[in-house]
Amino acid sequence: MQIPSRFEPPKRLLMGPGPSDVAPEVLKAMSAPLVGHLDPVFVKMMEEIKAMLRLVFQTKNEMTFPVSGTGSAGMEFCLVNLIERGDEVLIGVNGVFGNRMVDVAERCGARVMKVEAPWGRIIEPQQVADALKKSRPKLVGIVHAETSTGALTPVEEIAKLAHEAGALMLLDTVTSLGGCPVKIDDWAVDAVYSGTQKCLSCPPGLSPVSLGPRAMEIATKRKTKVQSWYLDVNLLASYWGQERVYHHTAPISMNYALHEALRLVLEEGLENRFRRHQENHLALREGLKTMGLSMASQEGHQLWQLNAITVPEGVDEAAVRKRLLNEFNIEIGAGLGPLKGKIWRVGLMGATSTPANVKTFLDALSACLPSRA
């Protein structure tokens, strides 16, 4: 085999469902010299990451840290620690990631009851209330921001219903954290996970998680060992806690990146960041309206940071995506499952969410669509 030349990726505008564009400061942080994962300097940085994550999650939970792995690792972390074989769980399914939560829970040996909504619609609190009349699950799991459909499910009332039924509340915030309000303590969420590559504008590779006191009590008083050694919070707590007991070699450069990404989030301010995402979403929606295009997700519950655009009748959605990539260096996402071929998924997450990027995309999309005169 001939040794390939050095890989030089093209400069893309990342407007798909993730990853998002990354700030130059975050990329620079990744190029810093390595230190050992038990070095006192790295340990100090770990504490700063935990403190910043608490601010972004809006929680006081001590057990808040990044799992070494992508957002799906965070999902698995929460479920393997909280579920034992035979436990009953209730999971809302209105897209790909609700289905993934079901799959992981079943692999943990759970008996899963699903509350379902059409893709693009939210999980209504009344659906959860009705389901809880028929069962007493250990856990209720909801995807806050469904990346596959662009729908944002309100969770405060659902969390209240879960607690009244004696269940834990588990929340997927992979696409919502850092892009719209996520209030873990105010909403009384017991367990939450996210990802770095969406609204935090950090490369993929870490999954911020947080477990509250009720969840930690369940995890520490299990009858059986957690099925995953790597994701066992009882072991990870000793590494991320004060003991610093060796567990695994943390991805050092990724933690550098997350530290800088969180610092930038807090420097901007959460409310300012949320407002920026909302304003750019509204600008995109208005621009689409002038082109005769509309959003596919439920009115009043549309994600600011992930926009599901209905493909016009007779338009080859794949051909449009291909042209956007090849001619304009813009990446957007395709529809999945029942929405395949029917929507484009356009991300305005983190560093990608700017007025200039909205205009660039609208101009490029207009050039790629057939005349509608």
Secondary structure, DSSP 8 states (H G I E B T S, - for coil): ------------EE-SSS-----HHHHHHHTS----TTSHHHHHHHHHHHHHHHHHHT---SEEEEEES-HHHHHHHHHHHH--TT-EEEEEESSHHHHHHHHHHHHTT-EEEEEE--TTS---HHHHHHHHTT---SEEEEESEETTTTEE---HHHHHHHHHTT-EEEEE-TTTTTTS---TTTTT-SEEE--SSSTT---SSEEEEEE-HHHHHHHHT-SS--S-STT-HHHHHHHHSSS----S---HHHHHHHHHHHHHHHHH-HHHHHHHHHHHHHHHHHHHHHTT--B-S-TT-B-SSEEEEE--TT--HHHHHHHHHHHH-EE-EE--GGGTTTEEEEE--GGG--HHHHHHHHHHHHHHS----
